[in-house]
Amino acid sequence: MIAMKPKRIDSRANAGSSELALIAHIRRRASQTSRSGLRLGIGDDCALLAPRTGEELAVTTDLCIAGRHFRLDWHPAESVGHRALARGLSDLAAMGARPIAAFLSLGLPRELTVRSGRARPWVEGFLDGLLTLAEANKTPLAGGDLAESPLAFADIALVGAVPLGKALLRFGARPGDLLYVTGTLGGAAAGLARLTKLAGPPQIPPAPPPRIPKNLAELLAPHLYPQPRIARGRWLMHRRLATAALDLSDGLSTDLAHLCEESDVAAEVDSEALPIHPEATLKQALHGGEDYELLFTARPTVRIPRGIAGLPIARIGRIVTPRSGQPAVTLISSQGRRPLKPQGWEHFS
Amino acid sequence: MIAMKPKRIDSRANAGSSELALIAHIRRRASQTSRSGLRLGIGDDCALLAPRTGEELAVTTDLCIAGRHFRLDWHPAESVGHRALARGLSDLAAMGARPIAAFLSLGLPRELTVRSGRARPWVEGFLDGLLTLAEANKTPLAGGDLAESPLAFADIALVGAVPLGKALLRFGARPGDLLYVTGTLGGAAAGLARLTKLAGPPQIPPAPPPRIPKNLAELLAPHLYPQPRIARGRWLMHRRLATAALDLSDGLSTDLAHLCEESDVAAEVDSEALPIHPEATLKQALHGGEDYELLFTARPTVRIPRGIAGLPIARIGRIVTPRSGQPAVTLISSQGRRPLKPQGWEHFS
């Protein structure tokens, strides 16, 4: 690590005062987060993490690039920071892990790190969004790297801990298992559709992201501020209820196909049973990505509650024996059966 | 994590066959590396790592951006991959940690992932350099992310393990301690100076990096293929000989200033005792970065050998009491004493 050690970079010719102020800001904010499991944070060659006896570590990294995973003319800076961290936290949730530490590598054009008129620097909004979600999930920012870059991007590594051998995995679903999903589906895709309308066509130079009217804030929240399901993943892991699990990042049709492939099974989804977000269409619920809900399977003899920690759980189908030449996932509705082909999340480019 | 799960991305509209082939190539190469400590690698929502009982985890991330940390018209692809990993491995070495797993996030313009005429894709050379160093240091590639990007960059997270409470830290040096360095200094800066001469002035479009003549390969190696000192760091950690340690990434003058600041001490360096690389100048030895040697302090009563595992160790000075208004680091030579100000590593931009 380099740049989050202010003492290491203050002598560099290119370390401007705004960069130093930014690092000081990050250290100050990072030090306020609960630090269970983090023994040594920003400042040395490495961070030191101490899992509890009998735990193993879950590690995931996620890359967000401007123009591809977010757009500077669509997404408020707070949302970009939130979403960058939410992706990795959702990966931890899908394993049933508790977060221990996050590491942020940030490449930013200079204009995003300095004050523009009366507006505060973009990066401060980004950090607010990221650190607010980090604090809500007791995830200290333990290090990272920072560099000026012609392209804005963030790479986040997340480390979590899970009791040895108890992590929720993608394989393990068996024919006869029932299929469950937390929360509702399609809300993120519906929010994104509204956001693009608000933002209008691209402008040169790019316009700042649209102001979100108060009456739309709630409708856009599933897209702008998705909530990773850490507590529900840990609940499932501790009770050993799930035979397989993953998070819905690419959309139900795509992620369920992955689960089937990893477990070597097929699945049937009951269209009428889907917990479609009130603002979303069936298509958005089936194929819209970034809902970050948990999709899991359990033996039919296991009693799954109707909700975990206040979040509803819906039974949406079942695992069946795969047949060669047949689709991995079938959608069943009152109109009959049809193959559900993966049509997941696409980038913004 | 997304892109290193080929089953998750093959349904995306933008996942071309070259991207899939690349991920398959990475998975194949990654699976060949020794995997002690890695329980689950590329393929699920997270990788799972199991440190041994009584160990804690050391985590570091390092960002490399084209035009800033490397240049596509200077550095062979193999060197870019090697250097990207070497930075983080050197951070682990500086803590005395053994590597457990590496995570690679890679943003690449499309032209670097496809064949150009008879030359193989740039990214294959990058991976060769990275994975060869990973294999030499028993560091499995356990996951990561991959995305098309107008700018080439790599962010690498490294996880290592070290016995609880035994990590080498930057603070702990005390007045009276002696100052040591492994290997030689300035070789990387001397190599870089030769490389820039070979490459000549920038061209539009950028020229490919220069062919390295056989007789220069050895002289350029300290810059193109620096060797992180994992074994020496672990040797120092196990024997509890060092009171403080870090790796020389920014140059002796800069890194020693950090050690002094973290330990709240001052230091004197004996100019004549410096193990200057045979091709390097005194200035390159004092200020040239990226040698990735270990700088450490030890009590004067402790016997430090003249070498560890075949690598020489030089005693280059001592730790003294800091005085207000006095420089943190003083260089002593036959011509007298002079302040050694931090003049470390600068980016290529």
Interface residues (C-beta under 8 A of the other chain):
Chain A: M1 I2 A3 K5 K7 R8 S11 R12 A13 N14 R39 L40 G43 D44 D45 C46 A47 L48 L49 A50 P51 T53 E56 L57 A58 V59 T60 T61 D62 L63 I65 G67 R68 H69 D91 L92 A94 M95 A97 A101 F103 S105 G107 A142 G143 G144 D145 L146 A147 E148 S149 P150 L151 F153 D155 A157 V159 G160 V162 L164 A167 L169 R170 L246 D247 S249 D250 T254 D255 A257 H258 E261 E262 K341 P342 Q343 G344 W345 E346 H347 S349
Chain B: M1 I2 A3 K5 K7 R8 S11 R12 A13 N14 R39 L40 G43 D44 D45 C46 A47 L48 L49 A50 P51 T53 E56 L57 A58 V59 T60 T61 D62 L63 I65 G67 R68 H69 D91 L92 A94 M95 A97 A101 F103 S105 G107 A142 G143 G144 D145 L146 A147 E148 S149 P150 L151 F153 D155 A157 V159 G160 V162 L164 A167 L169 R170 L246 D247 S249 D250 T254 D255 A257 H258 E261 E262 K341 P342 Q343 G344 W345 E346 H347 S349
